[in-house]
């Protein structure tokens, strides 16, 4: 393999891990982003490392739920009426992906990628000296009743059939693992071989700092456009001038769609907005995260306190945050852990780059031989960062990859 000069757009967890793995292959790598590493979703996500997150967002019956999404603007999954015309093509593909035959295949492909999560991160966090950020304790899933747990039977079947190990928990077993959990939670599960990151933003920053120490270049510039030279990407047009490229990798998160279009790929990417509330002094000690499927969120112990994060809102890239959605999360927190102190709590909104079939885009651009993609991870960006980076590094090097890359190709639509 001949070393290349590679330019990576995007310094989130996907871009930073991709730059790191490419650097390990001997390439000269430049990372470009208008902001410092670890902002956007890499700063504010729930911190979950879940190799078993193989259940797509669209499941059979989702079409019947769409009216409810429109009726409740503050529900766990909501669509702003004003954005419906723009979101409609994505929604149609989303509904089409909910056919059980597609769901089974998508679950296979997600599991193949994410099962590598801890192994793929291990060399990076060791090199950066931040192994204390990665916890592999498992986590708890809490339901208000056994009927509610049974209502998610398909999702848990999809996981179990793909090797995800779970144990059912009764009320006493829930309390043993999560003291202080509200009394209406009476059923749950424990997921083995799962875990969390205690500070996703610091993880991304630490990996980026190690990338620079190892000789990588980090440019803080705003990329305005990708300039094509025939069937190749020729340069990036930035707010600091033109930046020629030899090989280009696009990891720009929710902003990737416009750049991919300039490279010739019309990719159905949406900005799926999520929120969090972080409590610096909640008066609550958690040994592990708690997943709350009925509220579509996680409560995660962080080194800066405790964070509740989740929800899905479709309103586009540019709409301002709806602070009421963060308030709704804060209300959920009080129901789940009554008496949580909210002194010095902070609120945040980020934009997940989401594909209608819940699979990321990883691989070569369809029309530009020197351009590659790694974006569209939706709810599994942190889990999928290092595994995606390994896969892309193999493809660029011409090595046989550990998994079949075909399901993640940009041209699948």
N, C-alpha and C positions, 0 to 999 in steps of 0.2 A: 504493500500500500504506500503510495506516495503522499507525504504530508501536504496538506492544503492550507491555504489561508481562508479561514471561515469566519463570517460575520453573523452573529446571532442577534436578532431583534427581540428584545424583551428580557428584563432582568427580574422576572418573577421566579417562582420555584421551578417551573418548567424550563425557562431559559437558562437559569443558573446551573441546574443539574446537567442540562444538555451541553452547555459550554464546558463544564467540568469533565464530563466523559469524553468529549471530543479532544480536549486538551490532553487527557491521559493517553489518547491514541497518537500523540505526537503532532497534532495540528497546531497551527498558530491561530488563536481564537480571539476575536474582538466581540465584546458584548456591548450592545447599544440600547439605551433606554433614556427617556426624558427625565425619569425619576431615579432616585437611588434604589438599589436592590431591596426586594422584600416588601414593596408597597402593593397597593391594590389587594387582590384576594390572598396573596401570600402573607399579608399582614393580619387580616381579620378573619380567617376561616376558623372552623371549629377545632382544628388541630388533630383530626382523627386519622389514624393510620389503620386502614381496614382492608386487608387483603381479600376479604369476603364481600366487598361492595360490588357484587356482580348483578344486582337487580336493576334493570333499567327503570327510568322514571315513568315511562309509558307502559302500563300493564293492561290486559284485557279489561274492558269496561270503562276505560278512561273517557270515552266520548260522552257517556252519561254524566260524567262529573264536570264537564266544561261549563254548563250553566251555573253551577255552584261557584266555580272560580270567578265568573263574571259578577255574580250576585253579592259576593262578600269581598270587598276591596282589601280587607285586612286579614283574610283567611291565610292559612299556611301556604297555599298556592293560589296566586291571584293574577289576574290580567286586567290592566287598565283598559276601560272601554275605548278611550281615545287612541290606544295603540293597537287595537284589534285589526284594522286593515293591514297594517305593516306586519303584524305577527301571523296573519292567516296562513301564508304559504308554509311557514315553519310548523304551525299547529296541525296542518293537514298531514305533513310528513310524520309528525309526532304521533298522531292517531294511527296512521298506517303502520308504524313500528310496533304498535301495541298488540298486533296479532300474535297469538301464542307461538306460532312457528318462528316468527322473528325474535320474540322474547327469549326463547330457549337458545337460539344461536347467539344473540347479543350477550346473554349471560355467560356462555362459553368463552366468548372473546374478551369480555371484561375480566373474568376470572384468570384467564391465561396471562393477561398483562399484570394484574394487581397482585397475584400470588407471589410475585417477586419483590414486593414492596420493601420489606426489612432487609433482605439480602442486597438489594440494589443500593439502598441508602448507606449500608454499613461502611464501605470503604471511604465514602465521602465524609461522613460525620467523624470517622476516626481521624482522617487526615486533617480535618478542620478543628479537632479537639473539642467537639460538642456532643459527645456520646450521652451526656447527662440529659439532653433534651428529648431523647427517644426512650419511650417506655413501652414495654411489651407485656403488659399485665392482663390483657383482655379488657372487656368492658361489659356493662350491664345494659340490657334493653328492658324498659319498664312499661307495663300496660295497666290500665285501670281495671281490667277484668280478663278472665280467660276467654270470654266471647270476643273481646277486642283482639287478643292474641290470635284466636282462631280466624278472625277476619283477614289476617295477613298470612294465611296458610300458604298461598302461592309463593310469596316472596321468600319465606323460610324454606319451602321445598326446593326452590331454585338454588338457594345457598347450600343446603345439605347435600343435594345431589352432586354438587361440585366440590365437595370435600370440606365445607365449612363446619367446624365442630361446635355444637351448642349444647347447653344443658338447660332444661326448664327449671324455673325458680318459683317457689311459692312466696307468700308474704314474708314469712320468717327468713327465708333465704335471701330475699331482696334486702331486707333490713340489715342482715349480717354483712352484706357487701356495701350497702349504701345507707348508713345510719342517717336519720333525719328525713328520709323520703316520706312524703305525705301519705296518710293512712289509706287513701283511696287507691293506691297502687297495690294490687293484690296478685299480679302474675308477671312473669318476665322470663328472660333468657340471659345466660352468660355466654359470651362469645370468646372462645379460646383463640390464641395466636393472633390477637388484635391488640391495638394499643393507641398511643397518641404522642403528639409532640407538645412539649410544655411551653413553647413559644415559636410558632411558625415563622413570624417575622425575623426573629433573631437567628433561626436556623438558616433562612435564606441569606441573610446578611453574612453569617459566618462562612457559608459555602462560597459566597461571592468573594469574600476577603481572601480565602485560601486560593481561589482561582487566580486572583491578582498576585498573591505571593508566589504562585507557581509560574508566573510570567504572562498571564492573560492581561488583555487590555480592556478597561471598562470606560466607555465614553458616555457621558451624560448629555445626550442630544435628543431632540425630538425628531423622529422620522416622519417626514411629510408625505413621501411617496417612494415607490420603487420604480426605478428607471429600467426599462427593458431594452436589450440590445439584440433584436431578432428573437431567437429562441433561448436567450439567456437573460438572467438578471445582471444588469451592468453596473448599477450604482444605487446607493440610497441618496435621496435628496433630503437633507436635514436642515434644521434651523441654523446650523453652523457651516452650511455649504454641502457640496457634493462629496460623497464617500464611495469610492469605487469598491466593488466586491468581486472576489473570485468565486467563492461558494457562499450561498446565503441560506440561513435557517430562520424560519419565521416562527417565533414563540411569543406572539404579542397578545395572547389572551383574548379578551372580548373585542379587541381592536384588530384582530387578525383577518376578519372577513374582507375589509377594504383592500388590504395589502395582497391577499390571495387573489382577489379579482384583478388586480394590476398584473399579477403573474399568470392570469388566464383561467383561474379556477373560481367558479361561482359556488361557494360553499355556504350551506344554510346554517350559519352560526348566529345564535341569539345571545344577548346580554341578559342573563337570568340573575336578577338582583337578590342578594341575600343580606341579612342584617345580623348584628350582634350587640349584646350588652355585656360589658366586662366589669366585674365587681372587684375592687382592689382589697376590700376588707369585708367579705360577706358574712363572717361569723359561721363559716361552713367549711368543713374539711372533707374532701373527696379523695379516695384512693385510686379512682379510675373514672373515666367518662360514663355518662348515663345517656343512652339514646331514648328519645321519646317519640315513637312513631306517630302517635295520635296528634302530636303538635308539630311534627316535621322538624325537629330540632335536636341538638345535643347540648348537654351541660358538661363542660370539660374543666378539670383542674389545670390551671396555668401558673407559671412562675410569677405572674403579675396578679394572681387572684383566681377567680372563677369566671368562666365565660359561658353564656348561653348564646347559641348561634344557630341560624337556620332560616327557614321561610324561602319562598320562591315568588318573585314578582317580575312580571314581564311588562316593562314600560320603556324599553329602549336604552341606548347608551347615555343619552344626554339629560333625561328627566331628573329633576332634583330628588333627593331622598324623601321618602314619606316617613317622618319621624314617628307617626302613629304605629308603624309596624315594629319599630324597636320598642315602643311602649307596650305593644302586645306581647313581645317576648319577655319584657320585665314582669308583666302580669302572670305569664305562664310560670316564670321562675318562682313567684310567690306561692302559686298553687302547688308546685312540685316540692319546693323547700320553703315551707312557711317561715316567716320571720327573717328571711335573708336581708341583711343590711345593704342598703343601696347608696351609702355615703361614698362619694367620689367615683360613682359608676360612670362609665363612658359608653357612648353609642356610636355605631359605625354602619356604613353601607358599602358593599362591594358588588362587582359585576362578574358573575361566573360566565365563562365562555362555554355555552351549551349547544350541543348538537341534538337534533330531534330523535336520533336513535341511541343517545347516551354513550356513544363510542367516540373517542377522540380521533383527530386527524393526525396520522403519523406516517411520514414517507415522502417520496419525491413529488415535487409539483408536476402536474400533468403535462404542462407545455414548456417548462423551463428545466433543462437538464441539470443546471447548477443550483437549483433552489429546492429546499426541503421544508417540511412542515412538522411542527409538534404543537398542537393547540386543540382547544375544544373539549377539555376534560370535565367540564361541568362541575359536579359535586365531588369528583375524585382527583382534583388537581394535586393536592399534597400527596395522596397515595400513589398517584401515577407519575409523579415527577421523575424520580430516579429510574423506574422501569422503562418509561418512555425514552429517557435519555440513553439508556443502554441499547434499546432497540434501534434508535436512530443512528447511534454511533456504529453499530454493526452494519447497518445498511450503507452508510456513507463509506465505510471501510471495505465494503464488498465481502464481509464475512457472512457465513450462514447464520441468520438470527436464531435465537432460542425458541421463538414462536413465529407463527405465520403472520407476516405483516399485512396480508391482503385485506382483512376486515377493516383496517384503519385508513385505507387509501382515500385520497381526496375525491377521486372520480366515482365513488360508490353511489353517489346520487345522480 
